[in-house]
Amino acid sequence: TKKNTKTESSKNSENQKNYVRSASYELRKPSVLDELHAMSGQSNKKTKESFRRHPPTSRSRSRSWSRPYRQRSRSPQSQNYHHHQYRQRSRSRSGSPPTPRQTHWIPVTPCTIQEDVQVERVSTMMVTIKAKGEFSFRDNPGCMVKITKWTGKDSVSNIDVAPQIVSLTDSSYVCIEVSNPNPEKTISLHKYDKIACLSILSAPAPSGLFSSLNCSPDRYQTVEKRWFKVTAVVLHKKGSLDRIRIQPGKTLKVVGTVIGPLKKHVGKDVLITELDGADQFPIQSQISRICDNEKIGINVTNRGGHTLVIEKSGQAIACLSVWARVRVEEGQR
């Protein structure tokens, strides 16, 4: 037992000595470069000299290298440039309105067939269509429009309507070509089926209409470009008031509702004119802009000697027109 006790005590003393050695070694632990120089036989003096000539890469060294880089990227000159460029870009976005597209086709109204027809297998035929709803062909005689297949609500899936350009006349009807591509069965079209869509080639309104306050909307109309009557503006019964009162000599902005596919074109400048026979709602021709939620503002002036009372009963109060190219060239079809 005494021998075992001595053996254990000697082992503990050796472990303590090894621990002290390892701790002191950690304090003065040579780097990898020291060991390489020692293996090559160089003295400590040469090792120190080589350290001075080629200092090792460390974390502090990488920080010293990264700091000038940040200073260079944040120099006053570059900072002013980027800030100035950002201010110019943000100012141009907020100060000027978005540039409209030159010309583009916009849908106006669906068209319905006016009789029951049978389209034979793999054949084409001419059918008569009429605009549905508030739109009328007779409001735009001589204008060229594009007819395509109607793909909206209540569309007919089996029939084909190739894109085609037609000229409107004083009549309420237009003839178009339809086809049946099915080689196995005949297609039946029923009266008032929505088979076609009428589109116009819209263009930006002339800038002179906005620069001059007393400029007539008809001033810039030509044979190729003019105002195209599209739809009506309706005065719905919304809000707490069921009627609008305008005192003599006063002007009030009345908010109406745009109906038809054109209501989706928010931000578009359109022409507002007086409806035929709408003596109870006297307005002057004016340029207005379609707003969100299908709304549009119309200035109404009471030029009479009595208070003007306008009932809000869902009636049409004005006509809406779009500046369009009414002569379509071959490359624009």
C-alpha positions as CSV (number, residue, x, y, z in Angstrom):
1,T,0.0,0.0,0.0
2,K,2.9,2.4,0.8
3,K,4.4,1.7,-2.7
4,N,1.0,2.4,-4.3
5,T,0.7,5.6,-2.4
6,K,4.1,6.7,-3.4
7,T,3.4,5.8,-7.1
8,E,0.2,7.8,-7.1
9,S,1.8,10.8,-5.4
10,S,4.6,10.7,-8.0
11,K,2.1,10.6,-10.8
12,N,0.2,13.6,-9.4
13,S,3.4,15.6,-9.2
14,E,4.3,14.7,-12.7
15,N,0.8,15.7,-13.9
16,Q,1.2,19.0,-12.1
17,K,4.6,19.6,-13.7
18,N,3.1,18.8,-17.2
19,Y,0.2,21.2,-16.6
20,V,2.6,24.0,-15.6
21,R,4.8,23.3,-18.6
22,S,1.8,23.3,-21.0
23,A,0.5,26.5,-19.5
24,S,3.8,28.2,-19.8
25,Y,4.2,26.8,-23.3
26,E,0.8,28.3,-24.3
27,L,2.0,31.6,-23.1
28,R,5.1,31.5,-25.2
29,K,3.7,29.2,-27.9
30,P,5.6,29.8,-31.1
31,S,3.7,30.5,-34.3
32,V,3.7,28.3,-37.3
33,L,6.3,30.6,-38.9
34,D,8.6,30.1,-35.8
35,E,8.4,26.3,-36.1
36,L,9.2,26.5,-39.9
37,H,12.3,28.6,-39.2
38,A,13.4,26.4,-36.4
39,M,13.1,23.3,-38.6
40,S,15.1,25.0,-41.3
41,G,17.9,25.6,-38.7
42,Q,17.7,29.4,-38.5
43,S,18.5,31.1,-35.2
44,N,16.1,33.1,-33.1
45,K,17.8,36.3,-34.3
46,K,17.3,35.4,-37.9
47,T,13.7,34.6,-37.0
48,K,13.1,38.0,-35.5
49,E,14.7,39.7,-38.5
50,S,12.5,37.7,-40.9
51,F,9.5,38.7,-38.7
52,R,10.4,42.3,-39.1
53,R,10.8,42.0,-42.9
54,H,7.7,39.8,-43.3
55,P,5.2,40.4,-40.5
56,P,2.5,37.7,-40.2
57,T,-1.0,38.3,-41.4
58,S,-3.4,38.7,-38.4
59,R,-6.8,40.0,-37.6
60,S,-5.6,43.4,-36.7
61,R,-3.8,43.6,-40.0
62,S,-6.9,42.8,-41.9
63,R,-8.7,45.5,-40.0
64,S,-6.1,48.0,-40.9
65,W,-6.5,47.0,-44.5
66,S,-10.3,47.2,-44.4
67,R,-10.5,50.7,-42.8
68,P,-9.0,52.6,-45.6
69,Y,-11.3,50.8,-48.0
70,R,-14.3,52.0,-46.0
71,Q,-12.9,55.5,-45.9
72,R,-12.4,55.5,-49.6
73,S,-16.0,54.3,-50.2
74,R,-17.4,57.0,-47.9
75,S,-15.3,59.8,-49.2
76,P,-17.1,63.2,-49.3
77,Q,-16.8,63.4,-53.1
78,S,-18.6,60.1,-53.8
79,Q,-21.1,60.7,-51.0
80,N,-22.1,64.0,-52.5
81,Y,-22.4,62.5,-56.0
82,H,-24.6,59.6,-55.0
83,H,-26.8,61.9,-52.8
84,H,-27.1,64.5,-55.6
85,Q,-27.9,61.7,-58.1
86,Y,-30.6,60.3,-55.8
87,R,-32.2,63.7,-55.3
88,Q,-32.3,64.4,-59.0
89,R,-33.9,61.0,-59.7
90,S,-36.5,61.3,-56.9
91,R,-37.3,64.9,-57.9
92,S,-37.9,64.0,-61.5
93,R,-40.2,61.2,-60.5
94,S,-42.4,63.3,-58.2
95,G,-42.3,66.5,-60.3
96,S,-43.2,65.2,-63.8
97,P,-46.2,62.9,-64.6
98,P,-45.4,59.4,-66.1
99,T,-44.8,59.5,-69.9
100,P,-47.9,57.9,-71.6
101,R,-47.5,55.4,-74.3
102,Q,-47.8,56.8,-77.9
103,T,-50.6,54.7,-79.1
104,H,-52.3,51.5,-77.8
105,W,-55.5,49.6,-78.3
106,I,-58.0,49.9,-75.5
107,P,-61.3,47.9,-75.3
108,V,-64.4,50.0,-75.4
109,T,-67.5,47.7,-75.4
110,P,-68.6,44.1,-76.1
111,C,-70.7,43.6,-79.2
112,T,-73.7,41.2,-79.6
113,I,-74.9,39.2,-82.6
114,Q,-78.3,40.4,-83.9
115,E,-79.7,37.1,-85.2
116,D,-79.6,33.3,-84.8
117,V,-77.1,31.7,-87.1
118,Q,-75.5,28.3,-87.8
119,V,-71.8,28.3,-88.7
120,E,-70.9,25.2,-90.6
121,R,-67.8,23.1,-90.0
122,V,-64.5,24.7,-91.0
123,S,-66.2,27.7,-92.6
124,T,-66.6,31.4,-92.3
125,M,-69.5,33.8,-92.6
126,M,-70.5,37.4,-92.2
127,V,-72.8,38.3,-89.3
128,T,-74.3,41.6,-88.0
129,I,-73.3,42.9,-84.6
130,K,-74.3,45.8,-82.4
131,A,-72.6,47.5,-79.5
132,K,-74.0,46.6,-76.1
133,G,-75.0,49.1,-73.4
134,E,-74.5,52.8,-73.6
135,F,-72.1,52.9,-76.6
136,S,-73.4,53.7,-80.0
137,F,-71.7,53.4,-83.4
138,R,-73.6,56.4,-84.7
139,D,-71.7,58.7,-82.4
140,N,-68.4,58.2,-84.3
141,P,-69.1,58.0,-88.0
142,G,-66.1,57.4,-90.3
143,C,-63.9,56.2,-87.5
144,M,-61.9,53.0,-87.9
145,V,-61.9,50.5,-85.0
146,K,-60.6,47.0,-84.4
147,I,-62.9,44.1,-83.8
148,T,-61.6,41.0,-81.9
149,K,-63.1,38.1,-80.1
150,W,-64.9,38.8,-76.8
151,T,-63.3,36.8,-74.0
152,G,-65.0,38.4,-71.0
153,K,-68.1,37.4,-69.2
154,D,-70.7,35.4,-71.1
155,S,-68.3,34.8,-74.0
156,V,-68.8,32.1,-76.7
157,S,-65.8,29.7,-76.6
158,N,-66.2,27.8,-79.8
159,I,-66.4,30.6,-82.3
160,D,-63.4,32.4,-83.7
161,V,-63.3,36.1,-84.5
162,A,-60.0,37.1,-86.2
163,P,-58.8,40.7,-85.5
164,Q,-60.2,42.9,-88.2
165,I,-60.5,46.7,-88.9
166,V,-63.9,48.1,-89.7
167,S,-65.2,51.6,-90.4
168,L,-68.2,52.9,-88.5
169,T,-71.1,54.5,-90.2
170,D,-74.3,56.3,-89.2
171,S,-75.9,52.9,-88.7
172,S,-76.1,51.2,-85.3
173,Y,-74.9,47.9,-86.9
174,V,-71.6,46.6,-88.3
175,C,-70.9,43.4,-90.3
176,I,-67.9,41.2,-89.3
177,E,-66.5,37.8,-90.2
178,V,-66.7,34.9,-87.9
179,S,-65.4,31.3,-88.4
180,N,-65.9,27.8,-87.1
181,P,-62.5,25.9,-86.9
182,N,-64.2,22.7,-85.7
183,P,-64.1,19.9,-88.4
184,E,-66.7,17.8,-86.6
185,K,-69.7,19.9,-85.6
186,T,-71.7,23.0,-86.5
187,I,-71.7,25.9,-84.1
188,S,-75.0,27.6,-83.2
189,L,-75.0,31.3,-82.3
190,H,-78.0,32.8,-80.7
191,K,-79.3,36.4,-80.8
192,Y,-77.6,38.7,-78.3
193,D,-74.6,36.4,-77.7
194,K,-71.5,38.4,-76.9
195,I,-69.1,37.4,-79.7
196,A,-66.9,40.5,-80.4
197,C,-65.1,43.3,-78.7
198,L,-64.6,46.8,-80.1
199,S,-61.3,48.6,-79.4
200,I,-60.0,52.0,-80.4
201,L,-56.4,53.1,-81.0
202,S,-55.9,55.5,-78.2
203,A,-53.2,58.3,-78.2
204,P,-52.0,60.9,-75.7
205,A,-54.1,64.1,-75.7
206,P,-52.5,67.1,-77.3
207,S,-50.3,69.0,-74.8
208,G,-51.8,72.3,-75.9
209,L,-55.1,71.4,-74.2
210,F,-53.3,71.6,-70.9
211,S,-51.1,74.7,-71.5
212,S,-53.9,77.0,-72.5
213,L,-56.9,77.5,-70.2
214,N,-59.3,78.8,-72.9
215,C,-58.3,76.2,-75.6
216,S,-61.3,74.5,-77.3
217,P,-61.1,70.7,-77.1
218,D,-62.0,70.5,-80.8
219,R,-59.1,72.7,-81.8
220,Y,-56.6,69.9,-82.5
221,Q,-59.0,67.5,-84.3
222,T,-57.8,66.3,-87.7
223,V,-58.9,63.7,-90.2
224,E,-56.5,61.2,-88.5
225,K,-57.0,62.1,-84.9
226,R,-60.1,63.2,-83.0
227,W,-62.2,62.7,-79.9
228,F,-63.9,59.4,-79.9
229,K,-67.1,59.1,-77.8
230,V,-66.8,56.0,-75.6
231,T,-69.2,56.0,-72.7
232,A,-71.2,58.0,-70.2
233,V,-70.6,59.3,-66.7
234,V,-73.3,58.3,-64.2
235,L,-74.3,60.1,-61.0
236,H,-74.9,57.3,-58.4
237,K,-76.7,57.8,-55.1
238,K,-73.8,57.5,-52.7
239,G,-73.1,59.1,-49.4
240,S,-75.5,60.9,-47.1
241,L,-76.9,63.4,-49.6
242,D,-79.5,62.4,-52.1
243,R,-79.3,65.6,-54.1
244,I,-76.7,68.3,-54.9
245,R,-77.4,72.1,-54.6
246,I,-75.4,74.7,-56.5
247,Q,-76.0,78.4,-55.8
248,P,-76.2,80.9,-58.7
249,G,-72.8,81.8,-60.0
250,K,-71.0,79.1,-58.1
251,T,-69.0,76.1,-59.5
252,L,-69.0,72.7,-57.8
253,K,-67.0,69.6,-58.6
254,V,-69.4,66.7,-58.9
255,V,-67.9,63.2,-58.6
256,G,-69.4,60.8,-61.2
257,T,-68.8,57.1,-62.0
258,V,-67.3,55.9,-65.2
259,I,-69.0,52.8,-66.7
260,G,-67.7,50.3,-69.2
261,P,-64.2,48.9,-69.7
262,L,-62.6,52.3,-69.8
263,K,-63.0,52.6,-66.0
264,K,-59.9,50.4,-65.6
265,H,-57.6,53.0,-67.2
266,V,-56.9,55.1,-64.1
267,G,-54.9,58.3,-64.8
268,K,-56.1,58.7,-68.4
269,D,-57.1,62.2,-69.5
270,V,-60.5,62.2,-71.2
271,L,-62.9,64.8,-72.6
272,I,-66.2,65.5,-70.7
273,T,-69.0,67.0,-72.7
274,E,-72.7,67.7,-72.1
275,L,-75.2,65.1,-73.0
276,D,-77.8,65.9,-75.7
277,G,-80.9,67.2,-74.0
278,A,-79.4,67.2,-70.5
279,D,-80.6,70.8,-69.7
280,Q,-80.9,70.0,-66.0
281,F,-77.1,69.3,-65.9
282,P,-75.3,72.2,-67.7
283,I,-71.5,71.6,-68.1
284,Q,-68.8,73.1,-70.2
285,S,-66.5,70.9,-72.3
286,Q,-63.5,70.1,-70.1
287,I,-60.5,67.7,-69.7
288,S,-60.6,65.5,-66.7
289,R,-58.7,62.4,-65.4
290,I,-60.1,59.0,-64.5
291,C,-59.4,58.4,-60.8
292,D,-59.4,55.3,-58.6
293,N,-62.6,53.4,-57.8
294,E,-64.1,54.3,-61.2
295,K,-64.5,58.0,-60.2
296,I,-64.1,61.2,-62.2
297,G,-64.5,64.8,-61.2
298,I,-66.7,67.2,-63.3
299,N,-66.9,71.0,-62.8
300,V,-70.5,72.1,-62.9
301,T,-71.3,75.9,-62.9
302,N,-74.7,77.3,-62.2
303,R,-75.1,80.2,-64.6
304,G,-78.8,80.8,-63.9
305,G,-80.4,83.0,-61.3
306,H,-81.8,80.2,-59.1
307,T,-80.4,77.4,-57.1
308,L,-79.6,74.4,-59.2
309,V,-80.8,71.1,-57.7
310,I,-79.4,67.8,-59.1
311,E,-81.0,64.6,-58.0
312,K,-78.7,61.6,-57.5
313,S,-80.7,58.8,-59.0
314,G,-78.1,56.9,-61.1
315,Q,-78.8,58.9,-64.2
316,A,-76.2,59.7,-67.0
317,I,-74.9,63.2,-66.5
318,A,-72.1,63.6,-69.2
319,C,-70.5,62.0,-72.2
320,L,-66.9,60.7,-72.0
321,S,-64.6,60.8,-75.1
322,V,-61.0,59.5,-75.7
323,W,-58.4,61.1,-77.9
324,A,-57.8,58.4,-80.6
325,R,-56.3,57.8,-84.0
326,V,-59.3,57.1,-86.2
327,R,-57.4,56.4,-89.4
328,V,-55.5,53.1,-88.9
329,E,-52.5,52.3,-91.0
330,E,-51.5,48.8,-92.0
331,G,-48.6,48.5,-89.5
332,Q,-50.8,49.5,-86.6
333,R,-53.4,46.8,-87.0
